Amino acid sequence: MILEYALGAATVAVGWSGYLISILHNVGLSFPALLSAAPGTAVTTLAGQTVTAVFNLPAVLITAAVTVLLVIGIKESANVNSVIVIVKVVVVIAVIGTGWMFVRAANWHPFIPANTGVFGEFGWSGIFRGAAVIFFAYIGFDAVSTTAQEARNPQRDMPIGILGSLAICTILYVLVSGVMVGLVPYKELGVAAPMAVAIDAAKIQAQGTRWYGLMSMMPILVKLGALAGLSSVMVVMMLAQPRVFYSMAKDGLLPPWARKVHPRFRTPHITTIITGIAVGIAAGFTPIRILGELVSIGTLMAFVIVSIGIIFLRYQRPELVRPFRTPLVPLVPILSVLVSLTLMASLPRETWERLVIWMGIGIVIYFAYGYRQSELRKASVMGGGTEEQKT
């Protein structure tokens, strides 16, 4: 979950930085290239010079701003969230609708670029690696389940909400990706703000046509919409991460200070600040590619564990009340495990090494502290505990 939420927020922060710098360029303002990306990243300035960056300052600043906001306290509004969702969807549809007119079909050929001889670099192995990396875009659909208590018929509404949103977003993802690759050669889209690159190209291609007036406004509108959307994603991710720490501390798996709440703001301020520092460091010093791969492999690993858990619970605890039952058990969970492992296997070896190290750190913390302090274990040793703990 830390890989999913904390590093997910860092990935989004890097993307946010890319769109901000692109907006500044649109209005003729420059940002110090040295402070615009992770160390070692080649950055092209407004003057056309190539500079090697040393730090991603905008990503750290937006992380700090979100951290302060979450410490002070934020009351999420359903109306505000709805407006942000509408803005994000309108931006994507606008890119599809306006960009489609300037697509160059030649950019789609070859549809599957030939493999370079290295696994994962184009070709079919590149497709699998690409699927694993963009799995990051599918994080959060399960958040629909958090509104179960507000649904009139959660057994029916939750699957419809989750699968329906998945279907709609997948269609939009495919269409906007097709348009972006049609606007500019795919090799130019390996940046933190690819949609900005695509819409800027569409503006240039619109010169001399009746659509130029509209397209001249699109880059700023699209990028502002992207900034708003990415900001809201950061808030949600960094709001969730301290709550994970809080729940772990409440179960005894982390020290008591991890569940302390600010006396005035009533927020888990200590874990929020720790999360903000960790996200800021990751966003400031790590390339977006590495962050995206880590988030994806961490989330896929969680899906593997959950899928295996479904099988165990179905046979070990058949008496549990299940308002929604996964169909065709064990077939569906087994397929889920196989697909997730296949995507994980296509990721680079370095990403696997980072995952193993990360899991090793978690195991050490658990057996050095969490196992002995676990409230569930204490309850089982004492023979007591609530029904919730036993379950």
N, C-alpha and C positions, 0 to 999 in steps of 0.2 A: 504493500500500500504506500510505503514511503517512495519507492521507485515510481509508483503511479502518480501520486499527488504532488510530492515535493519536486521531483525532477520533471514531472509534467508541467508544473508551474514555471520551472526554469526554462524549459523548452519554449513555452508560450512567451516568456519574457524576452527571449532572444528574437522571436518573430516580431514581437511588439517593437523592439528596437529597430529592426529592419524597416518596418513600415513608417516609423517616426522619421528616420533619416531620409527615406524616400520622399516623404511629404516636405521636409525642409528643402530638399533639392528642387522640388516642384516650384517652390516659391522663391528660389534663388538664394537660399541660405545654405551655408556649408557647416558641417559638423566635423570636429577633429577626427580624421580617419584613424589615428592611433588609438582613439578611445571609442571606436564604433563596432568592434567585433572581438572575438576570442583571440588570444595570443597566437601568432603565426598565420592568421587569416589575411589573404591579400585583398585589399580594399582599393577601389578606384575612386579618386577624388573628382570634384566638379571640373577641375582643370585637366583631367585625363591622366593624372599620374597614378601609379600603383604604389600603395604604402602597405607595410605589414603592421597590422594592428597588435596592440598589447593588452587591451582591456575593453570590455563592453560596458561602458558607463551608463547608457540609457536603460539597459536591461536591469542594472543594479538599482537605478533610481526608481523605476516603476515598481520593483520588488519592495524597496524601502517604503514607498508611498502606500502600497497595498498592506504592508505589515502594520504601519501606523494606523491605517483605517480599521484593520481587524482588531488591534489592541484596544482602540477607543470604543469600538463596538459598531456593528452595522446591522440594521434591521432590514432584512431582505423583504422586498415588496414584490408580490406576484405581478403587479402591473408593470413595474420597472423591468423585471425580467422578461415579461412578454414583449415590451417595447424593444429591448435589446435583441431578442430572438427575431422579431420582425425586421429590424435593421439588418441583421446578419443575413437573413434569407433574401431580403431585397437586394443586398449587395451582390450576392452570388447570382441571383436571377438577372441582375443588371449586367454583370460580366458576361453571362451566357448570351443574353439577348442582343447586347450591342457588339460584343466581340465576335459573334458568329458571322457578322457581315464582312469582317475583314480577315477571316481565316484563309490561310494559304494551304491548300491541300497538299502541296509538295512537302510541307513540314511533317506530314503524317507518314512519309515514306523514307525508309522502311518502317512499317508499323511496329515491328519488333527489331530494334537495332541489333546487329550481329554482336555476339559475345566477343570480348577483347582477349579471351584466353584465360581470364581470371574469373573464378567462380563469383557470381553476384554482380559482375559488371556487364549488364545488358544480356541479351539472349534470354532463354527460359529461366536460367538461374537468377538472372536479374529481376525477372517478373516475381519470382518467389521472394527474393530479398526485398523488393519494392513493396510487396504485399505485407511483409513482416514489419517494415518501417512505418508504412502509412496506417498500420493497425492502431497507432497512436490516435488517429482521427476518430476511432470508434470507442474511445474511452468515455464513459459518462452516460451512455444510453441506459444503463441499469439504474441511473438516478431516478428514473420514472417510478421505480418501486418504492421510493421514499414517500410517495404521496398515496400509498395504499390505503391509509386510514381515512383519507378524504374522498376515496372513490366509492360510488354507490354499489358497484359490483366488482370488487378487486379481482376475483377469480377470472372474470372475463375482460375487465378493462386493462389490467396490467399487461397481459400478453399482447393485446391490441396496441396499447400505447408504445411498448418497447419495440415490437416487431414492425409496427407501422412507421415509427420514426426512423428505424433502421432502413426500411425500404425507401422512404422519401429522401433521406439524406444520401443514401448510396446512389440514387439516380442523379441527384444534384452534384455529387462528387464526380461521377463519371462524365457528366456533361461539361462541368467547368474545367475539368482536367483536359478533356478533348479540345475545348476552345483555346485554353492556354497554350497547349502544345501546337495547335494550329496557328497561333499568332506569332510565336517565336520558336526557333529551334530548341529542342528539348535540353540541349547542353547549357543553355542560358538560364534555365530555371532552377539550377542547383544553388539557390540563395535563400536567405532568411525570409524574404518577402517576394515570392514568385508571382503572386497575383499582381503586385505593383509593376513588375517587369512586363507582364503580359499586357496590362491595360495601357501602359506607356507606349508599347509598340502599336497597339490599336489606334491610339491618338495620332501617332506619326503617319500611319497608313491612311487615316481619314482625311489628311490634308488635301484640299482641293475638291472635296466632296461636300454634299449638302449636310452630311452628318458631322462635319468638323466642329460646329458649335457645341453640339451635345458631347462629343468625344473629348473636347477640350476641358469640360468640367468633370468628366468621369474619373480621371486619376485621383483628384483630391477627394471626391465623394467616396470612392471605393476605399481609399486608404484610411479616411476618417472612420468609415464603417468598420473596417478591419481593426483599427485601434480600439474602438468601443467594444467590439466583440471579444477581442483578445483580453482586454482589461477585465471584462466580466468573467471570463474563464479563469483568469488568475485569482480573482476574488474567491470563486467557488472552490478551486483547488487548495488555496492556502487557508480557506476557512475549514475545509474538511480535515487537512492533515493534523492540526492540533487536537481535533476531536478524536482522531484515531489514537494519539498519544494519551489523551485523557481517559479513553475507555481502557487502554492497556494498563494505565496506572491504577485505575479503579479495580481492575482484576488482579492487581499485584504484580504485573509483569514489568512495570517500570517503577522507579522510586516515587514516593508520595508527592514530591514537588511538581511532578509532571501533571498532577490534577489540580494544582492550585488555581484559584479563580481570583481575578483582581477585585479588591473590595469595593471599588467604585464603578468600574466599567462592566463587571460581571463577565469577563472573558478570560479564557485560559491564556493569560498574558505571557507567562514564561515559555510555554511551548510554542506560542505564536511567534515570539521573538527569535527563538532558536530556529524555527522553521524559516523565518525570514532571512536569517543570517546564512543558513545552509543554501537556500534558494538563490540568494544574492551571489554567493561564492561560485555556485555551479553556473549561473547565468553569465557571470562576468568573465569566467575563465575557460568555459567548455564550448566547443563548436556545436551547433545545433544538430548536426548529423549524429554525433556521439550521444547527445542527450536523447534524441528521438529513438535511437536503437535501444538505449537502456530502459526507457519508459515502456517501449513495446515488449521487450523480452521479460521485464518484470510483470507486466499485466498478463501476458500470455502464460507465464508461470503460475500466476494466481488462478487463471482459468483452468489450468491443468489440475491444480489442487482441488478446486471447487468441484470440477467434474468427477474426479475420483471420489470426493466426499459424498456426492449424490449417490453413487453406487453403494458405498459402505452404509450410509444412513438408511437407504431403502431396505437393505437386508438386515441390518443390525437393529434399527429402530422402526420397524414397520408400523408401530402403534401411534407414531407422531401424527398430529393433525396436519394435513397438507392441503391448504386452500387451493394451491396450484401444484399440480403434479407434472414433473418432466415426463413427456411421453416416451414410450418405447425404451424404457430402461432395461438393460444397460446399453442398448445400441447407441442412443443419442449421446450419452456421456462419453462412451468409447470413441465415437467419431469426433467429438469435441476435443478429446485428449490428442488424438492422432493429428487433427488439423493444426492444433496449437503447437504441438511438438514439431510438425513439419515446417511451420513458419519460423519457429525458434531455430531450427537446424539451418535455415538459410541465412541467418544473421552471421556477421563476422566472428571469427574466433576470439578477437579481443573483447567483444561484447559478452560472450560466454564466460570468459575469464573474469570480467568485472562482476558478472552475476554470481559466480562461484565464490568470489571473495566477499561479496555483499551478503550472500546467504551464510557464509562462514562467520562473519561478524555477528549476524543475528543469532546463530546457534550458540556462539560463545556467550553473548549477553543473556540468552535464555537460561542456559545451564549454570552460568555464574551467578545469576540473580533471580531471573523470572521463575524458574522451576521451584526454588525454595520458598519464594514469596507468593506464589500463585494462590489466590483465594479459592479457586476450584479444587486444587490439590489439598489445601488445608481442610476444606469442607468434606472431601472424600475420606481423608485420614481420620477426621473426627466422627465420621459417619453421619454427619448432619448436612446442613446446607439447604437452601431453598430449592423449590422445584425448578426455578429458572437456572440456578447454578448446575443442578444435576443434568438438566437438558443440554 
